[in-house]
Amino acid sequence: MSERPTYSIVAPVYNEVGNLRPFTDQVRVAMDGLGEPWELLLVDDGSSDGSRDLMLELAAADSRLRVISFARNFGHQIAVTAGVDYASGRAVVLIDADLQDPPAVIPRLIEKWQEGYEVVYAVRAVRQGESWLKRLSAKLFYRLIHRITDINIPIDTGDFRLMDARVAAVLRQMREHRRFVRGMTSWVGFRQTGIEYVREERAWGETKYPLGKMIAFALDAVTSFSFFPLQIMIYISLFLGVASLLTGLAITILRLTQGDEFFGGQATTIMLLLLLSSFQLFFLFVIGQYVARSYDEARDRPLYVVASTAGLGQARAANQRSPAVGGSPAVAALAKAHSPRQTEGERARRD
């Protein structure tokens, strides 16, 4: 039986065929110097550029590499979740395979973990190779999330972090579908600290988070950990109500003192109606985001579907809710209750 790894490195992969070989090489250099057993879990998020075949080739050459292949693209945060589900190390490191987060930083995360911290996150002190718009939007996003959410999410941090096995165990119990992993690890608590590093320029390929996905990701972050958008509606409504009363009073006084020609016609009325309608539609959109999240959770579908694995062995599925799908504990319990093995056992007891 193979030795349980001390460290599990989880790397989601989506069309990174040009980065995979140097990434795995750098992970080996960073981890081999520690003198402790480790594993690298590569989660193929439905790649279409040959990444899966290359991952299988790399795993065949190094038994410490494991491959988890999704049946389709489920998204970055779901791929991270699958890696945590399958990880068996005493500490779990989350890192992207695009080499923007240097594997050489991992030993620094481990040092803090060895000091007693259960979560060690990497803070982006410098962001190389990014446009001013990307840096500005990221800066605004992190500060907005930090200010309006109900938990303390560190500023300028991504998913690059280390978590203790106890934190990973709690994370496996959190099965919400619209996931914001960096916020979830902050919500868990325990002792947390950060280290600064330089985020490198992407060596190959293109970003997997264009503007549209970034906006959707921001909405997931806000609606996952804050009711601020709903709470602010009452204040805006009160402001608009008071403003409309004062405006109506001012128009009445001006018409009485200046004559009917003042504020004559329907232009003012139409303008106010359009303004109020835009606010109403915006409020409906915000409410719809929360309703959609509730609907997603009520359906209780699996988070992901695994098409195949390599290098994991049979025992590894114990960390998961199911060997092939990332479902909820309730679904797993239901499946277990209706399994043929349990039915036979019950039949034997009855006999």
Secondary structure, DSSP 8 states (H G I E B T S, - for coil): -----SEEEEEEESS-HHHHHHHHHHHHHHHHTTTS-EEEEEEE-S--SSHHHHHHHHHHH-TTEEEEEESS---HHHHHHHHHHH--SSEEEE--TTSSS-GGGHHHHHHHHHTT-SEEEEEEEEETT--HHHHHHHHHHHHHHHHHSSS---TTEEEEEEEEHHHHHHHHH---SS--HHHHHHHH-SSEEEEEEEE----SS--S--HHHHHHHHHHHHHHH--HHHHHHHHHHHHHHHHHHHHHHHHHHHHHHH-TTTT-SSHHHHHHHHHHHHHHHHHHHHHHHHHHHHHHHHHT--S-BEEEEES--SGGGGGSSSSSB---HHHHHHHHHT-HHHHHHHHHHH-
